[in-house]
Amino acid sequence: MELVGKNIGYALTGSFCTFRTTIKEMENLVKIGANVFPIMSFNSYSLDTKFGKAEDFIEEIENLTGNKIIHTIQTAEPIGPKKMFDILIVAPCSGNTMARLSYDIIDTPVAMAVKSHLRNDRPVVIGISTNNGLSGAAENIGRLLNRKNYYFVPFTQDNPITKPRSIVCDFRLLQKTVEYALDGEQIEPILV
């Protein structure tokens, strides 16, 4: 599937340790000619962490994509009615966000973006990054794996020695996952 000219929503949630990697993948999509529209959760838009300042990430992402970040529930709601995106990526997708999506709790900009986008029967790509993927979040991952229009970037254990329940997607497979999802297919294998 050719991604040139595709309108891609790209949402970031609070797994701050992967921001550098996910921004690089966002840049790759822009370089191949996709139109990328950034979305950020409340926390990813407002919190400074040891991984960087929120305002620096905001400036970098808006400069990279040429689009203002959607960061409120009100600005995310029109995504579906306006049919803004061909596909929506949530990467990194934290365990907290997966729980919201799994239980249909729509109280953040990213959850609203996904809900609104799904009303058009279009694909959502999940790039997991969570410290509890093999514990508390496992149930939510399973639930989303069995829902229509959700596609997962293949993932693996992050660090099985010091973080035995942590999983993270292989960001290098994000673009390929998007291509498959636009054709209605889950890239395999999911576990790498």
N, C-alpha and C positions, 0 to 999 in steps of 0.2 A: 504494500500500500504506500503510495507516494504521500509524503507529509507536506510538500510545498503547498502553501496557500490554505492549509487546514487551520481552523480556529481552535486553539487548544487552551483550555483553562488549566492553570497550574497552581495548585494549592499547597501551602506549607503549613504544617502544624508544629507543635513544640518539641520536636526531637532536634534540638539545636546543634548537636554534635555532627549532624549530617548536612547542615546548611551549605557548607562550601561545596560538597559533592553534588547536592541537588541543584545548586545554582549553576554549576558547570554543565549539568545535563540540560538545564533550561537554555543555557547559552548554545549548546549543540543544536537544539530544536530551532532556535532563532537563526542560526547559521545556515541550516538547510532550507530555510524559507517558510517555516511555520509562523503563524501569528499567535504569539503567546500572551495570555492575559493572566497576570498574577493575582492570587487570592491568598490572604494570610489570616490565620486564626487570631483571636484577641491577643493571646500570649505571644505568638511569634511576631506580631506587629508591634508589641509594646515593651517586651522585656529585654533588658540587657543581660547578657550572660558571659561566662568566661570564654565563650566562643565568638563573641562580638556584640557590638551595640546595635540595637534595633534600628536606629536611624541610618546607620551605615548600610545595613542589609536592605532597607527600604530604598535608599538612594541607588544602590547598585542594581537592584532588581528592576526598578522603574527605568533607569537608564538603559539597561540591557534589553528590555522588552519594548520600550517606547510607550508603555501603558501604565496608568495609575493602578495601584494595588486596590483591589476590592477587599475591604477590611471591616465591614459592618454587615449585620444581618439585612438591613434595608437595601444596601447596594448589591447584595448577593441574590436577593429574591427574584429580580427580573431576569436572571440568567435563563431560566426555563421558558417563561412566556415570550422572551425575545429570541429564543433559540440561538443563543450567543455562541455556543461551542459545538464542534463536531465530537469532541472527546474532552473529558475532565480527568486530570491527574491529581492525586493526593500523595505527595512525596516530599518530605517524609510524612507518613501517616502514623501518628502515635497510637499507643494502646487506648488512650483516652478518646481519641477521635474514632477509632474503630468501634469502641463501645457505643458511642453516640450513634454512629451509622447503623450498627447492629440492632439497636433498640429504637431507632427512629426518633432520637432526641434531637430536636432542631433548635439549639440554643447558642450556636456560634456561626460566624460567617462561613466557615468551611462546611459545616453540616447543612446549612441552608443552601449553599452552592450545589452540593451533591443532590440534595432532595429536589431542588428546582430543576437541575439538569436532567435527572432521571425521569421527570415527567414526560420527556421527549423520547424515551426509550433509546437513549444513547449511552455509550460505554463510559464507565468510570474505572480508571486504573489506580490500584492501590500499591504504593511503595512502602511497605512496612518498615518501621524502625521503632522498636519498643523493648525495654528491659524485661518485660513480663510476657513475652510472646509464647513461651512454653509453660506458662502457668496461667495466671488470671485472664490474659487476653486470648488464650487459645480457643476458648469457646466462641468468642466474637469473630475470630478469624474463620473458624469453621462455618459459622452462620453466614458470613459474607461470601465465602467460597461457594455456597449453595444458592446464592441469589442471582437472579438474572441481571445482566449488564455490569457485573463487577468482575474485574480481571486483575490478577496479581502479578507484580514484577516478581520473578523468582527470588527466593530468600534463603538464608542460611543462618546458623548460629553466629552471633556476633563475636563472642569470645567465650568458648565453652569452659575455660578454666576459671576465670574470675567473674564471669557473668553467665552462669550456666542456663539461664532461662531467657536470655536476650537474643532477639533475632533482628536481622536487618536485610533489606532487599539488596540485590546486586544492581546498583545504579547503572552499571554498564549495559544492562539488558532493558533499561527503561524504554528507549526508542523502539526496540524490536517488539516489546510488549505492547506499546501503543499501536504499532502497525498491525499486529495480530488482532488486537481488540477492535480496531476499526473494521476488521473483516469478521468480527463475531467469534473469534477463537481465543482460547487461553494458551499462551505460550507454555511449552513443556520442556523439561520438567519444572515444576514449581519449586521443588526443593533442590538447591544446588550446594 
